[in-house]
Amino acid sequence: MNNAELLARRQSALPRGVGQAHGLFASGAKNAEIWDVEGRRYIDFVAGIAVVNTGHSHPAVVQAVETQLHQYNHTCFQVVAYDGYLRLAERLNAAAPGDFAKKTLLMSTGAEAVENAIKIARAATGRPGVIAFQGGFHGRTLLTLGLTGKIAPYKAGVGPFPAEIYHVPYPCALHGVSIDDSFQAIDQLFKCDIEAHRVAAFIVEPVQGEGGYYPAPPEFLQRLRALADAHGILLIADEIQTGIARTGKLFAMEHAGVAGDITTLAKGLGGGFPIAAVVGRAEVMDALAPGGLGSTYAGHPTACAAAHAVLDVVEAEGLCARATEIGAHMQARLRDMAGQHAVIGDVRGLGAMVAVEFFEGGDPAKPSAELTRAVIAEAFRRGLLLLACGSYGNVLRLMVPLTIEQTTLDEGLDILAAAIAAVA
């Protein structure tokens, strides 16, 4: 069995809409390394798209799941409840930003968390409208696609999307969008498209993920919080990619000193097991009647056990501080590379959520997706896994496991430097 044979079978068995960034099949993984079915080792700078913040198969996570499996593996929480779900909700209520009473709903995926956040916001406010941001990514279901601010490849050909969703520019100084520009666009919406008193929620990523790893300026989030309060609008913080220590704090919103009325989580929460959460103000979360929230597999016992282990590891191993260290080290190395290659137009990040943006000749008006793809392909050939993002496909997003060994991190950065040098 080899990668080529498996890829041929994949082409016959799966729809082409299920993409695959790298032409390999895994046979094993540990911490920040993956081995394919042919025995080749790769350094993982993707982490399952910022999922395995605690590394592949962290012993504490594996042990917690194994223990749970010997007790019971499914009851459906809405039928027969269990302590793991309850304790996880209590932990998230205590940890999430905001000096107010909170309640937590557990789900299985990030898209489900966002769907439920919007449903709860509409029920709590009695309002229909939702304002999202251009370049944002909130999922692939029909409602979350409506919120997502990027057409290709997600939204092309599958509309119409749910009504009463509006998009405004996300601030990005690199591309000439100021904080004032964003708020002027919101003001125009209120004048021309939907009255403020009909808007249920703003939904925002503290750092845009698929949109290009652009951190939201703290001033922007603070002003958005104030505007929401002025009009009785709820603020939904989509922390699905930014949460659970990825940015140097358990929640990225903490960097701005801002709390969402509702926060969505997934990815890093389960350490590789499917679990998501909606954490919000208690009175907001109670807006729906019994039976209005839930799902058959939501808050699965094994995923809850994994999430508890993840939170324990984050605290015991100081992963918030480690994310800050990793991010500073990566940015320093990447800026050295930028000094040697004009095609690197920007290096940025928040904690261990780091990006490199490529332009032809360093000109921000000429984003280079072609060069980005070439860097990814060359790095893959040398044994490093990378992933692109951004509205123009010209951004490398680096999301290493926070448990990565320093020698492995530097080995990966050496490979990246060599790949850039080879194709730039």
N, C-alpha and C positions, 0 to 999 in steps of 0.2 A: 504493500500500500504506500503510495506517495502522494504528494500534493497535486500533481497533474491529474492523476486518476480521480481523486476526490473532487477536484474542481469540475471535471467533466460530468461526474455524477450529479454534482450540485446544479449545474446548468440544466440538466434534464429534470431534476426533481423540484427545484424552487422557482418561484416567479422572479423575473429579472429586477423587479422593484426592490428586492432585498439586496442591498449593496454589500460589498465587501472590500475594505480598504487595501488589504494585503492578501496575496495569493498563497496563503498557507493554512494548514489545519493543525491545531494544537494537540500535543500528546501529554504535556505537563507544564506546570507553571509554579514558581516559588518566588515570593516577594516581588522583585522587579525584573524577573527573567521568565521567558517563555521558550519551550522547546517544541519544535514541530514534529510531524510524524516521520520525518526523515532524520531526526536527531539533531537538527541544527538549533543552536541557541540564539535567542534574540533578546536584546535589552528593551524593556517595555517603557516607552515614554507616553503611553496612551492610557494605561490603567483601566481598560474597559470603558473608556470615555469618563474618566474621573470617578469611577465606581470603587475600585479597590484602593482606597486611600490608605488602608492598613495592609496593603500588599496582597499578592496572590496567596491564598491558603494560609493566612496567619494562624499559627497553632491555637490561639485562644478562640478564634472564630470557629475553626474546625471542631475543637473540643466541645464548644457550646452546642453546636448543631448535632454532633454525634450523641451527646447526652439527651437532647430533646427528642431525637428520633426514637430512643429506647423508651420514652415515656408515652408519647402520642404524637401523631403527625398531622392530624386534622380533625376538627370538630365543627368548624364554622363558628366563629365567635358570636354571631347573632343567634346561634342555637344553644351552644354550650360554651360559656366564656372560660377564660384561663388567665392566670396571674401574669404571664409574660407580657401580654398585650397591655394590661392595666398598668403594670410597673413602667413599661416603656412610655406610655402616654404621660404618666406622672413625671418621668425624667425629662421628657421634651417640654412639658409645660413649665417646669422649673428652669430649664436651660435657655429657652427661646427669649429673644429680646422683648422688653416691654414690662413695665411695672404695673401689671394688671392681671386679674384672674384669667387663666387660659384653659382650654380643653383641646384634646387631640383626637383626630380621626386617622386610623391607619388604613392604607390601601396597598396595592401591589406595585404600581408603576407611577412614574412622574406624570404622565398624561392624565391618569386617573386622579392624581392629587390636584392638578390644575382644573380639571373638569369640576371636581367637587368644590374647589375654592370659589369658582365662579357661581356655581349653583347656590352655595351658602351665602355669598355676597348678595346675590339677587334676592334671595329669600329674606335676608336680614334687613335690606334697605327698601324692598318693594320697588326697586328701580331696574331697568333693563340694560342700560349702557355700560360698556367696558372700554377703557382706553388702554391700548398697548403701544409698544414702540417699534419703529422700523428696525429691522435687523434682529429682532428678538426671536427666540425659539422657545415654544411652550409645549410641543408635542405633535403627534401625527394623527390623532383622532380628528373628527370633523370640527368640533368646537375648538380644540387646541390649534388646529391648522388655521382657523379663522384668526386666532390671536397671534400666530407666528407671522413675523414680518419679513418673510423671504419666499419668493415664488419658486424658483428652481432649486432643488428638485422636488420640493415638498408639496407645493400647492398647485402646480401646473396640471390643468385638465381635470381637476376633481371638485371644482366649485359647482353651484354657489355655496357660500359659507353662511353660518348663522348670522342673523341680522344684529344690528346695534353694537358692532365692534368697530372701533376707530383706531387708526394708527397715527402717531406723530413722530418727528425725528428724535432719535436718541442722541444726546450730546457727545460729540467726538471732535476735539480740537484739531486732531490730525487731518480730518476731512472737512474742516471748516464749519462744523455745526457747534454753535455755542450753547451754553445753558439757557441764555436768553432766547435763542432761536427755538428751543424746545418749548419753552413756556409761551412764547408768542403763538406757536402752532396750537397749543392747547386753548389759548384764548380765542383763536380763530374758530376752533371747533365749537366752543361755547357760543360764539356769535352766529355761526353759519350752519352747523350740522346737528348739534344736540345740546339742550340746555343742561347746565351743570347739575340742576336738581333732578335730572333723569339719569345721571351717571351713578352706577352702583360701585364701580371700583376702577382704580388704576392697577395694572399689573406690570411689574418691572423686575428685571434681573439686575442685581447689584453689580455684577460683571456679566456682560453679554457673552454667552457661550458660543453657540453656532454663529452668532453675529460677528465675531472677530476678537473675543477676549478683550473688549474695551471696558475698563473699570468705570463705573458711574462716579463722577466727582461727588465728594461728600456734600458740597453745597447744593447740587442738583437734588439729591435724595432728601435733604433737609427742606428745601423749598417745595418739593413734591408732597412731603408730609404735611407741611403747613397749608398748601393749597387744598389737599384732601380734607383736612380738618375744617377749613373755611366753608366748604360746600357739603359737608356730611358725606363725603365719598370715602370708601374703604380703600386702604392701601394693601395690595397683595404683593408680598416679596417672594419672587420665584427663586428659591435657594436650592433648586434641585441639583445644579452643577457646582454651585459655590459653597454649599453647606458642608458641615462635618469636617472642619479644620482645614479645608482646602486653601483658604485665603489667609491663614494665620490666626484666625479666630473661628470658633465653632460655627458662627453665622457671619456672613460677609457684611450684613447690615450693621453689625457692631462697629465697623470701621468709621461709619458716618454718625454713630450715636442715634440711629433712627430705628424704630420698631415698626414692623408691618402689623396691621390689624389681623392679617392672615399670612402665614408663612407656609410655603410648600417645600417639602423635602423628598428626596429619593436617593438615587445613585450611591453616594458614599455611606449612607446610613446603614446599609445591609452588608457591607463588605463583600459584595458579590452575590448576595441572596436578594430576591425581589421583594422590596418593601418600600413604601412611600408613606408620607405623613402630611396631614393638613393640621397646622397648629394655629389657633386663633383665640381672639377674645371670647370669653365664656359665653357672653350674651349673644354674640354673633354666631358662634358655633351651635347654639341651641335653637336657631331659627327654624329648623325643619322638625317635623313631628317624627316620633319613633317609626322606623321603617323607611324614612326618607334618605337615610345614609347607610352605606354598607356594601359588601360584595362577598361572594362565596369564599374566596381565598384571602380576602383582605386581612392583614395582620396575621399572616400564617405563623403557627407556632415556631417552626424552624427559623423563619426570617426574623421573628422577634428575638429569639435566642441569639442569632447572629448580631442583631443590632445592639443588644445589651453588651455583647463582647466587644463590638466596635467602640462603643462609648467608653468602655473600661480601658481599652487599649489607647485610645486618644488621650485619656487622662494619665494613665500609668507611664506611657512612653513620651509624654510631652509633645504630641504631634502638632499642636498649634504652633509652638515655638519652633519645632523642626521645619514646618512649612515655611515660616518666615526665613529661616536660615537657608533652606533649599532655594527659595525664590531669589534671595539676594545673591547667592552664589551663581545661579543660572544666569541672572541678568548681567552680572559682572563679566562672565565668560562670553555671553552673547554680544555685549557691547565691544568687547575686544574683537570679536569677529566682524562686527559692523564697521570698526575702524579699518578693517582690511578689505571690505567688500561694499562698494557703494550701493549694491542692489538691496542691502538691508536698510530699509527706510525707517524702521522703528522697532524698538525693543521695549516691552512694557509688561506689567503684571501686578497682581496683588497676591502676596504670599506665593504659594507654589502653583499659581494659575498664571502661566507665563506665555507670552506670545512674541513671535518674530514676524514682521510684515515685510514682504518683498515688493519692490517697485523696479521698473526698468530705469536704470541709471539713478535710482534713489528718488525719482520724481513721484510724489504722492498722486499726481494726476494719471499715472500709468501703472496701475496695479498689475502684477505679473503672476497670474495663476500658473502659466506654463513653467516658470522657473520654480515655483513652489512644488509643483508635481515632480519636477526633475530632482529636486533636493530630497523629497520623500522617497522616490525610487532608488536614488543612489544610496541613501542611508539604509534602506531596506536591504539592498545588495550587500552592504557592509555589516548588517546584523542589528539595526536599530529600527524600532517601530515608531512612526510618527503619524500625525493626522492633521489635515488642513481644516480651515474654517474661514468665515468671513463672507460678506456679500459678493466679493469678487473672487473668492477661492484663493487668495494670495497670502493667507496667514497660517503660519505653523502654530498650533496650540500645544504647549508642552505641559503635560499633566502627570508627572511621575508619581508612583506610590510614595507616600510620605515616610514610609519605612525603608526606602531605598538606601543601600549602603553607599557611603561616600565614594568608595572606589568604583562602584558600578555607575554612579551618577557621572563621575568624571570620565569614565570610559565611554559612556553614551555621548557626552558633550564633545569628546575628542572625535567620535565618529561623525557627529553632526558638523563639526568644523571641517573635517575632511570632505564630507559630501558637498558642503557649500563651495569649498575651494575647487572641487572637481567640476562643478556645473556652472558656476557664476561667470 
